[in-house]
C-alpha cells in the first residue's frame, strides 16, 4: 500500500488484499482456491501490466459500491 499510495507506483498488484481478491472473484467468476487462485488472479491481471495500481483503485471502488 505504501508503494501505491505514498510513492504513487503505477504497477502494483496487491494480490493478498481481500477486497481485490473478492472483487476479481465476483467479476471474473474465478472458482479456484488457495495457490491456484493466486495464479489465476495474477494471470487475469497480466494484461493490466504497467497500470495494475489503477485497476486496483477501480476494483476497490467497484467493490465498495456493492
N, C-alpha and C positions, 0 to 999 in steps of 0.2 A: 504494500500500500504506500510505503514511503516513495518507492520508485514512481508510482503513478501520480500521487497527489502532491508530493513535495518537490520531486525532481522532474516532474512532467515528462516522463518517458512514454513515448507513443506505442511501444510494442511490449507490453507486459500482459501476461495471461495468468491470472491467479486461479489456477485450476482447483486449488484446495478451498476456495471461497464457496461457502454453502449456497449463497444466493446465485452465483454464477452457475454452479452445478445444477441446481433445481430449475433455473430458467432454461438452460440448454436442454435438460431432460424433457421439459414440457414442450419447448419449441420444436425440437428435432425428434421427439419420440424415442429417445435412447432407452433401451431396456437392459443393457448390460450392467454388471455390478463389479465392484472392487477395482482391481487393476485394469481390467478390460474397459471399465467405464472411463478411467483416466485416459487410456489410449484413444478411445472413441471420441472423447471431448477434444483432445488435442488434435485429432485428425480433422474434426469439424472446424476447428479454429485455424487450421493451417492456411486456408485461403485469405484469412484476415491478417496475415503476416505483415508487419510494419505498422499496423493500425489496431492491434488487438486491445490496447487500452481503451480506445474509443468504442470498440464493440462491447467491451465490458461495461462502460458507462451506460450504453444503451440497454444492455441486459439488466443492469440494476434498476434502471428507470422503468423498464417494461414490467419487471417482477414486482416492483413496489406498487404499481398501478393495479396489479391484480389481474 
